[in-house]
Amino acid sequence: MQLDVWDDRAVNPKMESSAVSTFRPRRGLDAIVAFLSEPASYPTAPTTVEVVETHMSFVFLAGDFVYKMKKPVRLPFLDYRDLDARRRSCEREMALNQRLAPGIYLGVIPLVRGAHGDLLLTGNGAPVEWLVVMRRLDREGLLDRVVARGEASEAGVARLCRVLAKFYRESAPIEIAPSEVISWWHRDIDRVAASLANSRLALPPTSYAGPVAALRHFLEEDSALIAARVTAGRIVDGHGDLRPEHVQLGPPTLVIDRLEFDERLRRVDPFDEAVFLGLECEKLGSAWIGPRLIEGLTRRLRDTPPPALLRFYRTFRCCLRAQLSIEHLLDPKPRTPERWQPQAIDYLQLALAP
């Protein structure tokens, strides 16, 4: 199971340990990660612990369960340096994910330091970290793997449309001025364009000039289409990161990892999220899924967004994914550096594909 993969960077993908813990108490984050990497640290004593690291979290896959710990970091969009902030974020994640993933998010527990200075997942002591506990899904049942095997079905996508439509219908419209939403788009496009044009990243200007120009042209000529969506109450508190690796087609159909750290990123048009999910499925080789998602949501939400708006959403999502890909090269030691420029260019080519 892959969680919180905003930047797709995983380390120590198969950290295995003996059944008897050799951990000795040390202070600091390294000690906590080492402790949680040991099978003997868990009440269920799993055979192995798989560790995934992202910008924001450490995720420990321990047998039938997943333990997710926020990093004590400050990033442009969050500040988790305070332990209480990390606890609140865990609680928000737990609460937000109940609707789309019932029975998967089990609770928030403290990692404590006991009376003798040892770290404990059960017992009394002062909390030193907080963990979201989840049931572990079968990774092979998630949509990205299903699509890669060519096994996605019309019935499975129809079930997903039903689940998403119910979720969006039950999400209250965001009360906001149309001008503010349009301002969001201007800022987002400016940010993406600046990143793609960063000379350190060496993207050919011809790769991004057309998509960026198309986005700016839409805002100049057709921003009334965005305003109409806001006025009609079509902007809701959505998922925020609807990607194939977050979807289990099922049955049961589940959607995990609803974004908790920035509610602004969850304030979306449902069709923007559907376009994004369809784009990622297309990138994996199943272009038919996107149109089925749009058709299914159109029917179930009784809502027909203009084709020009759907094209705008697609172009922006392609540019955003290109940005997130190429920015890996800004890391001090980027993993698989040869991967990111071709991937960014692939997304930019998709942006203007018919």
NUKOL-12095 format. One record per residue: chain; x, y, z of N, C-alpha, C in turn; residue in three letters; residue number from 1. Coordinates in steps of 0.1 Angstrom, whole numbers, plus 5000, padded with zeros to 4 digits. Layout:
! NUKOL-12095
 unit  n_u  n_v  n_w ca_u ca_v ca_w  c_u  c_v  c_w code pos
    A    X    Y    Z    X    Y    Z    X    Y    Z  ALA NUM
...
//
This chain:
! NUKOL-12095
 unit  n_u  n_v  n_w ca_u ca_v ca_w  c_u  c_v  c_w code pos
    A 5008 4988 5000 5000 5000 5000 5009 5012 5000  MET   1
    A 5006 5022 4992 5014 5034 4991 5005 5045 4996  GLN   2
    A 5011 5053 5005 5003 5064 5011 5010 5077 5010  LEU   3
    A 5002 5087 5009 5007 5101 5009 5019 5103 4999  ASP   4
    A 5017 5098 4987 5028 5098 4978 5028 5111 4969  VAL   5
    A 5028 5122 4975 5028 5135 4968 5039 5136 4959  TRP   6
    A 5051 5131 4963 5063 5132 4954 5069 5119 4951  ASP   7
    A 5062 5108 4953 5066 5095 4949 5079 5090 4953  ASP   8
    A 5085 5096 4964 5098 5092 4968 5097 5083 4980  ARG   9
    A 5102 5070 4978 5102 5060 4989 5116 5056 4992  ALA  10
    A 5119 5054 5005 5132 5049 5009 5131 5036 5017  VAL  11
    A 5141 5028 5017 5141 5016 5024 5128 5008 5022  ASN  12
    A 5125 5005 5009 5112 4999 5006 5110 4985 5012  PRO  13
    A 5120 4979 5017 5118 4965 5022 5127 4964 5034  LYS  14
    A 5124 4972 5045 5133 4971 5057 5128 4959 5066  MET  15
    A 5136 4949 5066 5132 4937 5073 5141 4936 5086  GLU  16
    A 5136 4931 5097 5143 4929 5109 5140 4916 5115  SER  17
    A 5148 4912 5125 5146 4900 5132 5134 4901 5141  SER  18
    A 5129 4890 5146 5117 4890 5154 5120 4896 5168  ALA  19
    A 5132 4896 5172 5136 4902 5185 5143 4915 5183  VAL  20
    A 5137 4925 5189 5142 4939 5187 5156 4941 5193  SER  21
    A 5165 4947 5185 5178 4951 5190 5179 4966 5193  THR  22
    A 5167 4972 5193 5167 4987 5195 5171 4990 5209  PHE  23
    A 5180 5001 5210 5183 5006 5223 5179 5021 5223  ARG  24
    A 5173 5026 5234 5167 5039 5234 5177 5050 5231  PRO  25
    A 5174 5059 5221 5182 5070 5217 5172 5082 5215  ARG  26
    A 5176 5094 5218 5167 5105 5216 5167 5109 5202  ARG  27
    A 5156 5116 5198 5155 5122 5185 5147 5114 5175  GLY  28
    A 5145 5120 5163 5137 5114 5153 5143 5100 5148  LEU  29
    A 5157 5100 5147 5163 5087 5142 5159 5076 5151  ASP  30
    A 5159 5078 5164 5156 5067 5174 5141 5063 5172  ALA  31
    A 5132 5072 5169 5118 5069 5168 5116 5061 5155  ILE  32
    A 5123 5065 5144 5121 5058 5131 5127 5044 5133  VAL  33
    A 5139 5043 5140 5145 5029 5142 5136 5020 5150  ALA  34
    A 5130 5026 5160 5120 5018 5169 5109 5013 5161  PHE  35
    A 5102 5022 5153 5090 5018 5145 5094 5010 5133  LEU  36
    A 5106 5008 5130 5111 4999 5119 5113 4985 5124  SER  37
    A 5112 4983 5137 5114 4969 5143 5100 4962 5145  GLU  38
    A 5099 4950 5139 5087 4942 5141 5083 4941 5156  PRO  39
    A 5093 4939 5165 5090 4936 5179 5084 4948 5186  ALA  40
    A 5084 4960 5180 5079 4972 5186 5063 4972 5186  SER  41
    A 5057 4963 5177 5043 4964 5175 5036 4953 5183  TYR  42
    A 5024 4956 5188 5017 4946 5196 5013 4933 5188  PRO  43
    A 5012 4934 5175 5009 4923 5167 5021 4915 5162  THR  44
    A 5033 4921 5165 5046 4914 5161 5046 4909 5147  ALA  45
    A 5045 4918 5137 5045 4914 5123 5059 4908 5119  PRO  46
    A 5059 4901 5108 5072 4894 5104 5082 4905 5099  THR  47
    A 5077 4914 5092 5086 4925 5087 5078 4938 5088  THR  48
    A 5086 4949 5087 5081 4963 5086 5086 4969 5074  VAL  49
    A 5077 4974 5065 5081 4982 5053 5080 4996 5056  GLU  50
    A 5090 5004 5053 5091 5018 5056 5090 5027 5043  VAL  51
    A 5081 5036 5043 5080 5046 5032 5081 5060 5037  VAL  52
    A 5090 5068 5031 5092 5082 5036 5088 5091 5025  GLU  53
    A 5080 5101 5028 5076 5112 5019 5081 5125 5025  THR  54
    A 5078 5137 5018 5082 5150 5023 5076 5152 5038  HIS  55
    A 5064 5146 5040 5057 5150 5052 5055 5139 5062  MET  56
    A 5058 5127 5059 5054 5115 5067 5065 5104 5067  SER  57
    A 5065 5096 5077 5070 5082 5077 5058 5073 5078  PHE  58
    A 5058 5063 5069 5047 5053 5069 5053 5039 5072  VAL  59
    A 5048 5032 5082 5053 5020 5086 5042 5009 5083  PHE  60
    A 5045 5000 5073 5036 4990 5070 5040 4977 5078  LEU  61
    A 5031 4974 5088 5035 4964 5097 5024 4953 5097  ALA  62
    A 5026 4943 5090 5016 4932 5089 5003 4937 5083  GLY  63
    A 4992 4935 5090 4979 4939 5085 4976 4954 5088  ASP  64
    A 4985 4961 5093 4982 4975 5097 4993 4984 5092  PHE  65
    A 4989 4997 5091 4997 5008 5087 4998 5018 5098  VAL  66
    A 5009 5023 5101 5011 5034 5111 5018 5045 5104  TYR  67
    A 5011 5057 5105 5016 5069 5097 5019 5080 5107  LYS  68
    A 5032 5085 5106 5037 5095 5115 5041 5107 5107  MET  69
    A 5036 5119 5112 5040 5131 5105 5054 5135 5109  LYS  70
    A 5061 5141 5100 5075 5145 5102 5075 5159 5109  LYS  71
    A 5084 5161 5118 5085 5174 5125 5092 5184 5116  PRO  72
    A 5085 5188 5105 5091 5197 5095 5083 5209 5092  VAL  73
    A 5089 5219 5087 5082 5231 5082 5084 5232 5067  ARG  74
    A 5073 5232 5059 5073 5233 5045 5065 5246 5041  LEU  75
    A 5066 5250 5029 5058 5262 5025 5043 5261 5028  PRO  76
    A 5038 5249 5028 5023 5248 5030 5019 5242 5043  PHE  77
    A 5029 5240 5053 5025 5234 5066 5037 5236 5075  LEU  78
    A 5033 5235 5088 5043 5236 5099 5040 5226 5109  ASP  79
    A 5048 5215 5109 5046 5204 5118 5057 5203 5129  TYR  80
    A 5064 5214 5131 5075 5214 5141 5070 5211 5155  ARG  81
    A 5058 5215 5158 5052 5213 5172 5045 5200 5173  ASP  82
    A 5047 5193 5184 5041 5180 5186 5026 5181 5186  LEU  83
    A 5020 5191 5191 5006 5192 5192 5000 5195 5178  ASP  84
    A 5008 5202 5169 5004 5204 5155 5003 5190 5148  ALA  85
    A 5013 5182 5151 5013 5169 5144 5001 5160 5149  ARG  86
    A 4998 5161 5162 4986 5154 5168 4973 5159 5161  ARG  87
    A 4972 5172 5160 4960 5177 5153 4959 5173 5139  ARG  88
    A 4970 5173 5132 4970 5168 5118 4965 5153 5117  SER  89
    A 4970 5145 5126 4966 5131 5126 4951 5130 5129  CYS  90
    A 4946 5138 5138 4932 5137 5141 4923 5142 5129  GLU  91
    A 4928 5153 5122 4921 5157 5110 4921 5146 5099  ARG  92
    A 4932 5140 5097 4933 5129 5087 4923 5118 5091  GLU  93
    A 4923 5114 5103 4914 5104 5108 4899 5108 5105  MET  94
    A 4896 5120 5109 4882 5124 5107 4878 5126 5092  ALA  95
    A 4887 5132 5084 4883 5135 5070 4882 5122 5062  LEU  96
    A 4888 5111 5066 4888 5099 5057 4877 5089 5061  ASN  97
    A 4869 5092 5070 4858 5083 5074 4848 5081 5063  GLN  98
    A 4845 5091 5055 4834 5091 5046 4838 5082 5034  ARG  99
    A 4850 5083 5029 4854 5076 5017 4861 5063 5019  LEU 100
    A 4865 5061 5032 4872 5049 5035 4868 5044 5049  ALA 101
    A 4855 5041 5050 4849 5036 5063 4856 5023 5067  PRO 102
    A 4860 5022 5080 4866 5010 5085 4881 5008 5083  GLY 103
    A 4887 5018 5076 4901 5017 5072 4909 5025 5082  ILE 104
    A 4905 5037 5085 4912 5045 5095 4907 5042 5109  TYR 105
    A 4916 5036 5117 4912 5030 5130 4913 5039 5142  LEU 106
    A 4922 5049 5141 4924 5057 5153 4937 5064 5153  GLY 107
    A 4939 5073 5163 4952 5080 5165 4957 5076 5178  VAL 108
    A 4970 5072 5179 4976 5067 5191 4989 5074 5194  ILE 109
    A 4993 5075 5207 5005 5081 5210 5017 5071 5210  PRO 110
    A 5028 5075 5206 5041 5068 5209 5046 5075 5221  LEU 111
    A 5048 5067 5231 5052 5073 5244 5066 5069 5248  VAL 112
    A 5072 5077 5257 5084 5073 5264 5081 5069 5278  ARG 113
    A 5084 5057 5281 5081 5051 5294 5090 5056 5305  GLY 114
    A 5087 5051 5317 5094 5056 5329 5109 5053 5328  ALA 115
    A 5113 5043 5321 5128 5040 5320 5134 5046 5307  HIS 116
    A 5127 5054 5301 5132 5061 5289 5130 5053 5276  GLY 117
    A 5123 5042 5277 5121 5034 5265 5109 5038 5257  ASP 118
    A 5109 5036 5244 5097 5040 5236 5087 5028 5236  LEU 119
    A 5074 5032 5236 5064 5022 5238 5052 5026 5229  LEU 120
    A 5046 5016 5222 5033 5018 5215 5021 5015 5223  LEU 121
    A 5023 5008 5234 5013 5005 5244 5019 5008 5257  THR 122
    A 5011 5014 5266 5016 5016 5280 5015 5031 5283  GLY 123
    A 5020 5034 5295 5019 5048 5300 5032 5055 5298  ASN 124
    A 5031 5068 5296 5043 5076 5294 5039 5089 5287  GLY 125
    A 5049 5098 5286 5047 5110 5279 5048 5109 5264  ALA 126
    A 5037 5113 5256 5038 5112 5242 5050 5119 5236  PRO 127
    A 5056 5113 5227 5067 5119 5219 5064 5120 5204  VAL 128
    A 5054 5112 5200 5048 5113 5186 5034 5108 5186  GLU 129
    A 5027 5111 5175 5014 5106 5173 5013 5098 5160  TRP 130
    A 5005 5088 5159 5004 5079 5148 4990 5077 5144  LEU 131
    A 4987 5078 5130 4974 5074 5125 4975 5059 5122  VAL 132
    A 4966 5051 5127 4966 5036 5125 4955 5033 5115  VAL 133
    A 4959 5025 5105 4950 5021 5094 4950 5006 5092  MET 134
    A 4940 5001 5087 4940 4987 5081 4948 4988 5068  ARG 135
    A 4956 4978 5065 4964 4978 5053 4956 4972 5042  ARG 136
    A 4955 4979 5031 4948 4975 5019 4958 4966 5011  LEU 137
    A 4952 4957 5003 4960 4949 4993 4965 4959 4982  ASP 138
    A 4978 4961 4981 4984 4970 4971 4979 4966 4957  ARG 139
    A 4978 4953 4955 4975 4949 4941 4960 4952 4937  GLU 140
    A 4952 4956 4947 4938 4959 4944 4936 4974 4942  GLY 141
    A 4947 4982 4943 4945 4996 4941 4945 4999 4926  LEU 142
    A 4939 5010 4922 4936 5013 4908 4948 5014 4899  LEU 143
    A 4959 5019 4904 4971 5020 4896 4976 5007 4892  ASP 144
    A 4976 4997 4901 4980 4984 4898 4970 4976 4889  ARG 145
    A 4958 4979 4892 4947 4972 4884 4948 4977 4869  VAL 146
    A 4950 4990 4867 4951 4996 4854 4964 4990 4847  VAL 147
    A 4975 4990 4855 4987 4985 4849 4986 4971 4844  ALA 148
    A 4978 4963 4850 4975 4949 4846 4965 4948 4835  ARG 149
    A 4959 4959 4831 4948 4959 4822 4935 4953 4826  GLY 150
    A 4933 4953 4840 4921 4946 4845 4910 4956 4850  GLU 151
    A 4911 4969 4848 4901 4978 4852 4888 4975 4844  ALA 152
    A 4877 4974 4850 4864 4970 4844 4854 4982 4844  SER 153
    A 4845 4981 4834 4834 4991 4834 4826 4991 4847  GLU 154
    A 4824 4979 4852 4816 4978 4865 4823 4984 4876  ALA 155
    A 4836 4982 4877 4844 4988 4888 4844 5003 4887  GLY 156
    A 4846 5009 4875 4845 5024 4873 4831 5029 4877  VAL 157
    A 4821 5022 4873 4807 5026 4876 4805 5026 4891  ALA 158
    A 4811 5016 4899 4810 5017 4913 4817 5029 4919  ARG 159
    A 4829 5032 4913 4836 5044 4918 4828 5056 4915  LEU 160
    A 4822 5057 4904 4813 5069 4901 4802 5071 4911  CYS 161
    A 4796 5059 4915 4785 5060 4925 4791 5065 4938  ARG 162
    A 4802 5060 4943 4808 5064 4955 4812 5079 4955  VAL 163
    A 4818 5083 4944 4822 5097 4944 4810 5107 4943  LEU 164
    A 4800 5103 4935 4789 5111 4933 4782 5113 4947  ALA 165
    A 4780 5103 4954 4774 5104 4968 4782 5113 4977  LYS 166
    A 4795 5111 4976 4804 5120 4984 4803 5134 4980  PHE 167
    A 4803 5137 4968 4802 5151 4963 4788 5157 4966  TYR 168
    A 4778 5149 4964 4764 5154 4967 4763 5158 4982  ARG 169
    A 4769 5150 4991 4768 5153 5005 4778 5163 5010  GLU 170
    A 4786 5168 5002 4796 5178 5006 4790 5192 5004  SER 171
    A 4790 5200 5014 4784 5213 5014 4792 5222 5004  ALA 172
    A 4785 5230 4996 4792 5240 4987 4800 5250 4996  PRO 173
    A 4812 5254 4990 4820 5263 4997 4815 5277 4994  ILE 174
    A 4813 5285 5005 4808 5299 5004 4820 5308 5001  GLU 175
    A 4821 5312 4989 4833 5320 4985 4829 5329 4973  ILE 176
    A 4836 5340 4972 4833 5349 4960 4840 5343 4948  ALA 177
    A 4833 5344 4937 4839 5339 4924 4853 5346 4921  PRO 178
    A 4854 5359 4925 4866 5366 4922 4878 5360 4930  SER 179
    A 4875 5354 4942 4886 5348 4950 4891 5335 4943  GLU 180
    A 4881 5327 4938 4885 5315 4932 4893 5318 4919  VAL 181
    A 4889 5328 4912 4897 5331 4900 4911 5336 4903  ILE 182
    A 4912 5343 4915 4925 5347 4919 4934 5335 4923  SER 183
    A 4927 5325 4929 4935 5313 4932 4941 5307 4919  TRP 184
    A 4933 5307 4908 4938 5301 4896 4950 5309 4890  TRP 185
    A 4948 5323 4891 4959 5331 4886 4972 5328 4894  HIS 186
    A 4971 5327 4907 4983 5325 4915 4989 5311 4912  ARG 187
    A 4980 5301 4911 4985 5287 4909 4992 5286 4895  ASP 188
    A 4986 5292 4885 4992 5292 4872 5006 5299 4872  ILE 189
    A 5006 5311 4878 5019 5318 4879 5030 5310 4886  ASP 190
    A 5026 5303 4897 5035 5295 4904 5040 5283 4895  ARG 191
    A 5031 5276 4889 5035 5265 4880 5044 5270 4869  VAL 192
    A 5040 5281 4862 5048 5286 4851 5062 5290 4855  ALA 193
    A 5063 5296 4867 5077 5300 4872 5085 5288 4874  ALA 194
    A 5079 5278 4880 5087 5265 4882 5092 5259 4869  SER 195
    A 5082 5258 4860 5086 5251 4847 5097 5259 4839  LEU 196
    A 5097 5272 4841 5107 5281 4835 5120 5282 4842  ALA 197
    A 5121 5276 4854 5133 5277 4862 5145 5272 4854  ASN 198
    A 5155 5280 4852 5166 5276 4844 5174 5265 4849  SER 199
    A 5174 5263 4863 5181 5252 4869 5175 5238 4865  ARG 200
    A 5162 5238 4860 5156 5226 4857 5157 5222 4842  LEU 201
    A 5161 5232 4834 5165 5229 4820 5154 5223 4812  ALA 202
    A 5141 5226 4814 5131 5222 4805 5131 5230 4793  LEU 203
    A 5130 5224 4781 5129 5232 4769 5117 5241 4769  PRO 204
    A 5119 5254 4766 5107 5263 4767 5096 5259 4757  PRO 205
    A 5099 5252 4746 5089 5248 4737 5080 5238 4744  THR 206
    A 5084 5231 4754 5076 5220 4760 5065 5226 4769  SER 207
    A 5067 5238 4775 5057 5243 4784 5051 5256 4779  TYR 208
    A 5056 5263 4769 5051 5276 4765 5036 5274 4760  ALA 209
    A 5033 5264 4752 5020 5263 4747 5009 5260 4758  GLY 210
    A 5012 5250 4767 5002 5248 4778 5000 5260 4787  PRO 211
    A 5011 5267 4791 5010 5278 4799 5002 5289 4792  VAL 212
    A 5005 5291 4780 4997 5302 4772 4982 5298 4771  ALA 213
    A 4979 5285 4770 4965 5281 4769 4958 5284 4783  ALA 214
    A 4965 5282 4794 4959 5284 4807 4956 5299 4809  LEU 215
    A 4966 5307 4805 4964 5322 4807 4953 5327 4797  ARG 216
    A 4953 5322 4785 4942 5326 4776 4928 5323 4781  HIS 217
    A 4927 5311 4787 4914 5307 4793 4910 5317 4804  PHE 218
    A 4919 5321 4813 4915 5330 4823 4912 5344 4818  LEU 219
    A 4919 5348 4807 4916 5361 4801 4902 5361 4794  GLU 220
    A 4899 5350 4788 4887 5350 4779 4875 5343 4785  GLU 221
    A 4877 5333 4793 4866 5324 4798 4865 5322 4813  ASP 222
    A 4871 5331 4821 4870 5330 4835 4856 5330 4840  SER 223
    A 4846 5335 4832 4832 5335 4836 4827 5321 4838  ALA 224
    A 4833 5311 4831 4829 5297 4833 4833 5293 4847  LEU 225
    A 4844 5297 4852 4847 5294 4866 4838 5301 4876  ILE 226
    A 4835 5314 4873 4826 5321 4882 4813 5315 4882  ALA 227
    A 4808 5310 4871 4795 5303 4871 4795 5291 4879  ALA 228
    A 4806 5283 4880 4806 5271 4888 4805 5275 4903  ARG 229
    A 4812 5286 4907 4812 5290 4920 4798 5295 4924  VAL 230
    A 4792 5303 4916 4778 5308 4918 4768 5297 4920  THR 231
    A 4770 5287 4912 4760 5275 4912 4763 5266 4923  ALA 232
    A 4773 5269 4932 4775 5260 4943 4782 5247 4940  GLY 233
    A 4790 5248 4929 4797 5235 4924 4811 5234 4930  ARG 234
    A 4816 5243 4938 4829 5241 4945 4826 5236 4959  ILE 235
    A 4832 5224 4961 4829 5217 4974 4842 5213 4981  VAL 236
    A 4840 5208 4993 4852 5203 5001 4854 5188 4996  ASP 237
    A 4863 5187 4987 4865 5174 4980 4876 5165 4986  GLY 238
    A 4882 5157 4978 4893 5148 4983 4906 5155 4984  HIS 239
    A 4910 5162 4973 4922 5170 4973 4934 5164 4967  GLY 240
    A 4934 5150 4965 4945 5143 4959 4940 5130 4953  ASP 241
    A 4931 5131 4944 4924 5119 4938 4932 5113 4927  LEU 242
    A 4940 5103 4931 4949 5096 4922 4946 5081 4922  ARG 243
    A 4951 5074 4912 4948 5059 4911 4953 5051 4923  PRO 244
    A 4964 5055 4929 4970 5048 4940 4962 5050 4953  GLU 245
    A 4952 5059 4953 4944 5061 4964 4930 5055 4963  HIS 246
    A 4928 5047 4952 4915 5042 4950 4915 5027 4950  VAL 247
    A 4907 5020 4957 4904 5006 4956 4891 5004 4949  GLN 248
    A 4891 4998 4937 4879 4997 4930 4869 4987 4937  LEU 249
    A 4875 4977 4944 4866 4968 4951 4859 4958 4943  GLY 250
    A 4848 4953 4948 4841 4958 4961 4849 4953 4973  PRO 251
    A 4848 4961 4984 4841 4975 4984 4850 4985 4978  PRO 252
    A 4844 4996 4972 4851 5007 4967 4855 5016 4978  THR 253
    A 4868 5019 4979 4873 5028 4989 4882 5038 4983  LEU 254
    A 4883 5050 4989 4892 5061 4985 4899 5066 4997  VAL 255
    A 4912 5064 4998 4920 5068 5010 4928 5081 5007  ILE 256
    A 4934 5085 5018 4944 5096 5017 4937 5109 5013  ASP 257
    A 4925 5112 5018 4919 5125 5016 4929 5136 5022  ARG 258
    A 4931 5146 5015 4942 5155 5019 4938 5163 5031  LEU 259
    A 4946 5163 5042 4943 5170 5054 4950 5182 5058  GLU 260
    A 4962 5185 5051 4971 5195 5056 4967 5209 5051  PHE 261
    A 4959 5210 5041 4956 5223 5035 4941 5223 5029  ASP 262
    A 4932 5228 5037 4918 5227 5032 4916 5235 5019  GLU 263
    A 4924 5245 5016 4923 5252 5003 4925 5242 4991  ARG 264
    A 4933 5232 4993 4935 5223 4982 4924 5213 4980  LEU 265
    A 4915 5212 4990 4903 5204 4989 4891 5212 4984  ARG 266
    A 4892 5224 4982 4881 5233 4977 4881 5232 4962  ARG 267
    A 4874 5222 4956 4875 5219 4942 4862 5217 4936  VAL 268
    A 4862 5218 4923 4851 5213 4914 4852 5198 4913  ASP 269
    A 4842 5191 4916 4843 5176 4915 4848 5172 4901  PRO 270
    A 4845 5179 4890 4850 5175 4877 4864 5178 4875  PHE 271
    A 4870 5187 4883 4884 5189 4883 4891 5177 4888  ASP 272
    A 4886 5171 4899 4892 5159 4905 4890 5147 4896  GLU 273
    A 4878 5146 4889 4876 5135 4880 4885 5136 4868  ALA 274
    A 4888 5148 4863 4897 5150 4852 4911 5145 4856  VAL 275
    A 4915 5149 4868 4928 5145 4873 4930 5130 4874  PHE 276
    A 4920 5124 4880 4920 5109 4881 4921 5103 4867  LEU 277
    A 4912 5108 4858 4912 5102 4844 4926 5104 4837  GLY 278
    A 4932 5116 4840 4945 5119 4834 4955 5109 4839  LEU 279
    A 4956 5106 4851 4965 5096 4857 4963 5082 4852  GLU 280
    A 4950 5079 4850 4947 5065 4844 4952 5065 4829  CYS 281
    A 4950 5076 4822 4955 5077 4808 4970 5075 4808  GLU 282
    A 4977 5082 4817 4991 5080 4818 4996 5066 4820  LYS 283
    A 4987 5058 4827 4990 5044 4830 4986 5035 4818  LEU 284
    A 4979 5041 4808 4975 5033 4797 4961 5030 4795  GLY 285
    A 4952 5036 4803 4937 5033 4802 4930 5047 4800  SER 286
    A 4931 5052 4788 4925 5065 4785 4910 5064 4786  ALA 287
    A 4904 5053 4785 4889 5052 4785 4883 5055 4798  TRP 288
    A 4891 5054 4809 4885 5056 4822 4880 5071 4825  ILE 289
    A 4888 5080 4820 4885 5094 4822 4871 5098 4817  GLY 290
    A 4868 5095 4804 4855 5098 4799 4843 5091 4806  PRO 291
    A 4846 5079 4811 4836 5072 4819 4833 5079 4832  ARG 292
    A 4844 5084 4839 4842 5091 4851 4834 5104 4849  LEU 293
    A 4837 5111 4838 4829 5124 4835 4815 5120 4832  ILE 294
    A 4813 5110 4824 4799 5106 4821 4791 5102 4833  GLU 295
    A 4798 5094 4842 4791 5089 4853 4787 5100 4863  GLY 296
    A 4797 5110 4865 4794 5121 4874 4784 5130 4868  LEU 297
    A 4784 5133 4855 4775 5141 4849 4760 5136 4851  THR 298
    A 4759 5123 4850 4745 5118 4851 4741 5118 4866  ARG 299
    A 4750 5114 4875 4746 5112 4889 4745 5126 4896  ARG 300
    A 4753 5135 4892 4753 5149 4899 4743 5158 4891  LEU 301
    A 4738 5154 4880 4729 5162 4872 4736 5175 4869  ARG 302
    A 4747 5174 4864 4756 5186 4862 4764 5184 4849  ASP 303
    A 4764 5193 4840 4772 5192 4828 4781 5204 4826  THR 304
    A 4794 5202 4831 4803 5214 4829 4807 5216 4815  PRO 305
    A 4810 5228 4811 4814 5231 4797 4826 5224 4793  PRO 306
    A 4827 5218 4781 4839 5212 4776 4852 5221 4777  PRO 307
    A 4850 5234 4775 4862 5243 4776 4868 5243 4790  ALA 308
    A 4859 5242 4800 4863 5241 4814 4870 5228 4817  LEU 309
    A 4865 5217 4812 4872 5204 4814 4885 5204 4808  LEU 310
    A 4887 5210 4796 4900 5212 4790 4909 5220 4798  ARG 311
    A 4904 5231 4804 4913 5239 4812 4918 5231 4824  PHE 312
    A 4909 5224 4831 4913 5216 4842 4923 5206 4838  TYR 313
    A 4922 5199 4827 4932 5189 4822 4945 5196 4820  ARG 314
    A 4945 5207 4813 4958 5214 4810 4965 5218 4822  THR 315
    A 4957 5223 4832 4964 5227 4844 4970 5215 4852  PHE 316
    A 4962 5204 4853 4967 5192 4860 4979 5187 4853  ARG 317
    A 4980 5187 4840 4992 5182 4833 5004 5191 4837  CYS 318
    A 5002 5204 4837 5013 5213 4840 5017 5212 4855  CYS 319
    A 5007 5210 4864 5011 5208 4878 5019 5195 4880  LEU 320
    A 5014 5184 4873 5022 5172 4874 5036 5173 4868  ARG 321
    A 5037 5181 4858 5050 5183 4852 5059 5191 4862  ALA 322
    A 5053 5201 4868 5061 5208 4879 5065 5199 4890  GLN 323
    A 5056 5191 4895 5060 5182 4906 5071 5172 4902  LEU 324
    A 5070 5168 4889 5080 5158 4885 5094 5165 4884  SER 325
    A 5095 5177 4877 5108 5183 4874 5114 5188 4887  ILE 326
    A 5106 5192 4896 5111 5198 4909 5119 5187 4917  GLU 327
    A 5118 5175 4914 5127 5165 4920 5141 5168 4918  HIS 328
    A 5144 5175 4907 5158 5178 4904 5164 5189 4913  LEU 329
    A 5155 5195 4920 5160 5205 4930 5165 5199 4943  LEU 330
    A 5162 5186 4945 5167 5179 4957 5182 5179 4957  ASP 331
    A 5188 5179 4968 5203 5178 4969 5208 5165 4962  PRO 332
    A 5201 5154 4965 5205 5141 4959 5192 5135 4953  LYS 333
    A 5188 5139 4941 5175 5134 4936 5176 5119 4933  PRO 334
    A 5165 5112 4936 5164 5098 4933 5161 5096 4918  ARG 335
    A 5167 5087 4911 5165 5084 4897 5164 5097 4889  THR 336
    A 5174 5106 4889 5174 5119 4883 5170 5118 4868  PRO 337
    A 5174 5107 4861 5171 5106 4847 5156 5105 4844  GLU 338
    A 5148 5102 4854 5134 5100 4852 5126 5112 4850  ARG 339
    A 5130 5123 4857 5120 5134 4859 5118 5143 4847  TRP 340
    A 5129 5147 4839 5126 5155 4828 5117 5148 4817  GLN 341
    A 5120 5136 4814 5111 5129 4804 5097 5128 4809  PRO 342
    A 5095 5126 4822 5082 5125 4828 5075 5138 4827  GLN 343
    A 5082 5149 4830 5076 5162 4829 5072 5165 4815  ALA 344
    A 5080 5162 4805 5077 5165 4791 5065 5157 4787  ILE 345
    A 5064 5144 4791 5053 5136 4788 5040 5143 4792  ASP 346
    A 5040 5148 4805 5027 5154 4809 5024 5167 4801  TYR 347
    A 5034 5174 4798 5032 5187 4790 5027 5183 4776  LEU 348
    A 5031 5172 4770 5026 5168 4757 5011 5164 4758  GLN 349
    A 5008 5158 4770 4994 5154 4772 4985 5166 4773  LEU 350
    A 4991 5177 4778 4983 5189 4781 4975 5194 4769  ALA 351
    A 4982 5193 4757 4976 5199 4745 4971 5188 4735  LEU 352
    A 4972 5175 4740 4967 5164 4731 4952 5166 4729  ALA 353
    A 4947 5162 4717 4933 5163 4714 4925 5154 4722  PRO 354
//
